[in-house]
């Protein structure tokens, strides 16, 4: 079966820096193929072919296992390849030539061995007398042990910061078993500790297929969402912006992930970044392109509305075809609510009002929009003055319609407020991209699957 194409090996959102981080596959798949050939040929993980590390283990009752390869660069630019297996291998955490787990193995055994013994003894007692008190005592021992085990896990990212697993997840209970034992966290932690720059990651399954059939021999899989994604945002923090492939002002701007689930993602777009691709290779870096890297299975066109390149603020994008249709419908039927903050060059005579202004595209001066009471389509905007300082007005716009450049035209036109938004290159005096003082500060919509009302806010940088 052909696997869906993907350029992303893993991704995650870092709450500390408010940014999503992603790691691509790079050239790691080639090295992973070489590792597969070695496993096939030598049928052993250990360089000296110790029997306990035979790959026969992967075809028995334990079934197969995930393996990973991380392509790195050292300080001199040399390529370094790291390899890992998920969890333990045939009861062993350490195998020569493979990266270690996220904890000190000796400390792990010192902690667990006496408790395992006590749990086993309770198990024998329960077999003879299955008393409720004994069962609860064993369950309590197991829960407490898992908390203690999680406290041993230490994760280091590429800023040099180290934190325990429980702190990153901000909870001591409810951490899924095996969190931190997958290949990606092991590999990234080892690279960060050894000051290696991660370039690309590949993970594959080797051995008898999993009981569910979701993992099959020799197939590549991205890092799991359940156990890895919640910690990968922290672990990838400090890497370069891997979504930006060109050294341009737009590609250097970070895209903030405000919210995500299986259906949609809400982002905070920086000024100067396109919403969708433009014409030419230099205009391909945009919100939708970055989202498609982070979420490879999303629709080809996840966007359901847009912001001008120079406008910053909140956007929602769909991650499924059903969500794309429903969210598009909500925007088309004006069921969503949006508010913007802007700075105007001057002060309106009124404190608030409603602008109804027809305008259309100036076909001789694209993408300019011009006032046209005959052929123009009506745009409607509510506005309210928030404050005035040194002749500059902070204003709130609430668009009723959602036409191209609507707020910019309504602000600048003499038939509207007659006061251009500061930094507007088309309708005001701005000259450089990214200077426009217009920010989408509030967005409300109905969740496309659950029907729950969703509302998000974002403060402008100006």
FENRA-V456197 format. One record per backbone hydrogen bond with DSSP energy under -1.0 kcal/mol. NH is the residue of the N-H (numbers start at 1). CO is the residue of the C=O. Records with the same first field share a line. If there is no record, write none. Layout:
# FENRA-V456197
NH=CO, CO
This chain:
# FENRA-V456197
9=23
10=23
12=21
14=19
18=14
20=255
21=12
23=10
25=7
28=25
32=28
33=29
34=30
35=31
36=32
37=33
38=34
39=35
40=36
41=37
42=38
43=39
45=53
49=46
53=50
54=51
55=43
57=54
58=55
59=56
60=57
63=60
64=208
65=206
67=204
68=84
69=202
70=82
71=200
72=80
73=197
74=78
77=74
80=72
82=70
84=68
86=66
87=181
89=92
92=89
98=95
99=83
108=104
109=105
110=106
111=107
112=108
113=109
116=112
117=113
118=114
119=115
120=116
121=117
122=118
123=119
124=120
125=121
126=122
127=123
128=124
129=125
131=129
135=131
136=132
137=133
138=134
139=135
140=136
141=137
142=138
143=139
144=140
145=141
146=142
147=143
148=144
149=145
150=146
151=147
152=149
154=102
155=163
157=161
158=237
160=157
163=155
165=153
168=164
169=165
171=166
179=176
181=178
186=182
187=183
188=184
189=185
190=186
191=187
192=188
193=189
194=190
195=192
196=191
197=73
199=71
200=71
201=24
202=69
204=67
205=219
206=65
208=58
210=215
213=210
218=205
219=216
221=203
223=9
229=224
231=228
232=228
235=231
236=232
239=236
242=240
244=241
248=246
252=248
253=250
256=268
258=266
259=266
261=264
265=317
266=259
267=315
268=256
269=313
272=309
273=270
278=283
283=280
284=281
287=274
288=275
290=286
291=287
292=288
293=289
294=290
295=291
298=295
312=438
313=269
314=440
315=267
317=265
318=302
319=263
324=320
325=321
326=322
327=323
328=324
329=325
330=326
331=327
332=328
333=329
335=330
337=444
339=442
340=397
341=439
342=395
343=437
344=393
345=420
346=344
353=383
355=381
357=379
359=377
360=370
362=368
363=361
365=362
368=365
370=360
372=358
376=372
377=359
379=357
381=355
382=398
383=353
384=396
385=351
386=394
387=394
389=392
392=389
393=344
394=387
395=342
396=384
397=340
398=382
400=380
401=380
406=403
409=405
410=406
411=407
412=408
413=409
416=413
417=410
418=413
419=411
422=343
424=421
428=424
430=424
435=432
437=422
438=436
439=341
440=312
441=339, 439
442=339
443=456
444=337
445=454
447=452
451=447
454=445
456=443
458=441
